Amino acid sequence: MEMSEIPVVTSPAGMAAMTERWRLAGETIALVPTMGYLHEGHASLIRRAREKAGKVVVSIFVNPIQFGPNEDYASYPRDLKGDIALAAAEGADLIFAPEAAALYGPDFQTTVSVAKITQGLCGTSRPGHFAGVTTVVALLFNLVRPHLAVFGAKDYQQAAVIRRMSADLFFGIEIDVAPIVRESSGLALSSRNSYLSPQERAEATVLFQSLRLAEGVVRSGERDAGKVIEAMRELIDGVASSRIDYIAIVDPDSLEPVTVIDRDVRALLAVYIGTTRLIDNLRISPDPGRP
Amino acid sequence: MEMSEIPVVTSPAGMAAMTERWRLAGETIALVPTMGYLHEGHASLIRRAREKAGKVVVSIFVNPIQFGPNEDYASYPRDLKGDIALAAAEGADLIFAPEAAALYGPDFQTTVSVAKITQGLCGTSRPGHFAGVTTVVALLFNLVRPHLAVFGAKDYQQAAVIRRMSADLFFGIEIDVAPIVRESSGLALSSRNSYLSPQERAEATVLFQSLRLAEGVVRSGERDAGKVIEAMRELIDGVASSRIDYIAIVDPDSLEPVTVIDRDVRALLAVYIGTTRLIDNLRISPDPGRP
């Protein structure tokens, strides 16, 4: 058996049976739900799961129902062979890689949706997106029944939505959110970075630069969220290939907009670089003593 | 310990911990979800669960989110003490009777909804009703994690909706639907029968009479669903206190309307008797050799 050998399960029934056996044997199980095309950001999630649970399941599923009709479902990058190698190298115990038709049969008609916290931010730009996410995550939670699920902080609103859904429906699953992994340039790792030309890749660093700028402006005393956003907008508008989808400064839990920055907040943004939509976010503390 | 003694759990965490222990001990668990005010119909569900599983949980919860603003949430009959005695006498192992605030906290904002099969029939008369049902059932399924859940056929559309939701979200729970229990008059047992005056109670038998009439008409050769419905309508309209909400003849699985009765169908109806809305249904087979 090679080091990179790892079971790849494609059938929902097979998946459920496997983790049921583990659970009855007293194992703790972690799930890392992904859309594949795994990078070092995902690797960090798998390592985190590895530390916390006896068995680690990585799901790889490009979920059609979370893409809008004009979005990149068909072109979303896929590399199952590379994904299997990466997940195995990071110590995952099993890969769940179902076909779309295995999860969504012809009579499928159920939706799990979350109200308030999905409005605004990415929810405004991508109607239906979060209902697609919470539906597939609920379904994966039921198939795998993990004790723990690990998500990345790059999709900050998604993590908050899933935490809400999981708590509201009493899934009894710990939702763990791991820090964003960045290139040395500051660019947050994303499978969609593969869409960028070399020049766009350089220009895409403006997302993180604008977050750092916001942090600096707040640290030097600015408390007006509108003014902080204005500074970010100016910086980003200086990049010709950029088009801002949104910039927001919000409460880190409710995701409600904050107008006066008198406590820790989260700055979030979505920006098109050329035709590629990228997102990023950063915790910003008005207290300069905090990291 | 008296024969009628039985643990009553009110906290969600306590409920989840109890069945987790049973599951790890290898028990099979059945859930009978009810809104309380238990009658012989519920008793038959508990007995059915008792036959099929080692541990039987009866949940008693008048679920506010499945009632419309002008419906009878506040006045819905309640008798927890009587319910505990009945469930214990039928051999239930545990009662789960949470407060509404324990299931729906102030930040609750998640909905589980089913599309096609909730349209029409009760879904038309009671907008939002089935989303309230599927949301609370998903939540109860997660708290109890039963192997089996037993529902009554009186709420025929509800059972079909729950079966769809459970399959779509891969709950891995067997959905068992038990036959309707009737008084000797033919009236289907319902907690809402308690709203009826003695005279209304007699008049309410027209629901089942109309179903029997439909069966007879089909057995004597009528295949046109419209004509069968017309015969039912005429019979019911003869009762002064009645007001028909709907009468339908549908495919037993998809609940799509049937126009030509060339196979087994389900006849369903909802009728107000005075101010009380009652429902009933019957399988109708065009083959006179079948029961």
Chai-1 contact restraints between the chains, C-beta under 6 A:
chainA,res_idxA,chainB,res_idxB,connection_type,confidence,min_distance_angstrom,max_distance_angstrom,comment,restraint_id
A,P12,B,F170,contact,1.0,0.0,6.0,A-B,restraint_1
A,A16,B,G172,contact,1.0,0.0,6.0,A-B,restraint_2
A,F108,B,D168,contact,1.0,0.0,6.0,A-B,restraint_3
A,Q109,B,V114,contact,1.0,0.0,6.0,A-B,restraint_4
A,Q109,B,A115,contact,1.0,0.0,6.0,A-B,restraint_5
A,Q109,B,K116,contact,1.0,0.0,6.0,A-B,restraint_6
A,T110,B,V114,contact,1.0,0.0,6.0,A-B,restraint_7
A,T110,B,M165,contact,1.0,0.0,6.0,A-B,restraint_8
A,T110,B,D168,contact,1.0,0.0,6.0,A-B,restraint_9
A,T110,B,L169,contact,1.0,0.0,6.0,A-B,restraint_10
A,T111,B,S113,contact,1.0,0.0,6.0,A-B,restraint_11
A,V112,B,V112,contact,1.0,0.0,6.0,A-B,restraint_12
A,S113,B,T111,contact,1.0,0.0,6.0,A-B,restraint_13
A,V114,B,Q109,contact,1.0,0.0,6.0,A-B,restraint_14
A,V114,B,T110,contact,1.0,0.0,6.0,A-B,restraint_15
A,A115,B,Q109,contact,1.0,0.0,6.0,A-B,restraint_16
A,K116,B,Q109,contact,1.0,0.0,6.0,A-B,restraint_17
A,A138,B,L169,contact,1.0,0.0,6.0,A-B,restraint_18
A,L139,B,L169,contact,1.0,0.0,6.0,A-B,restraint_19
A,L139,B,F170,contact,1.0,0.0,6.0,A-B,restraint_20
A,N142,B,L169,contact,1.0,0.0,6.0,A-B,restraint_21
A,N142,B,F170,contact,1.0,0.0,6.0,A-B,restraint_22
A,N142,B,F171,contact,1.0,0.0,6.0,A-B,restraint_23
A,L143,B,F170,contact,1.0,0.0,6.0,A-B,restraint_24
A,M165,B,T110,contact,1.0,0.0,6.0,A-B,restraint_25
A,D168,B,F108,contact,1.0,0.0,6.0,A-B,restraint_26
A,D168,B,T110,contact,1.0,0.0,6.0,A-B,restraint_27
A,L169,B,T110,contact,1.0,0.0,6.0,A-B,restraint_28
A,L169,B,A138,contact,1.0,0.0,6.0,A-B,restraint_29
A,L169,B,L139,contact,1.0,0.0,6.0,A-B,restraint_30
A,L169,B,N142,contact,1.0,0.0,6.0,A-B,restraint_31
A,F170,B,P12,contact,1.0,0.0,6.0,A-B,restraint_32
A,F170,B,L139,contact,1.0,0.0,6.0,A-B,restraint_33
A,F170,B,N142,contact,1.0,0.0,6.0,A-B,restraint_34
A,F170,B,L143,contact,1.0,0.0,6.0,A-B,restraint_35
A,F171,B,N142,contact,1.0,0.0,6.0,A-B,restraint_36
A,G172,B,A16,contact,1.0,0.0,6.0,A-B,restraint_37
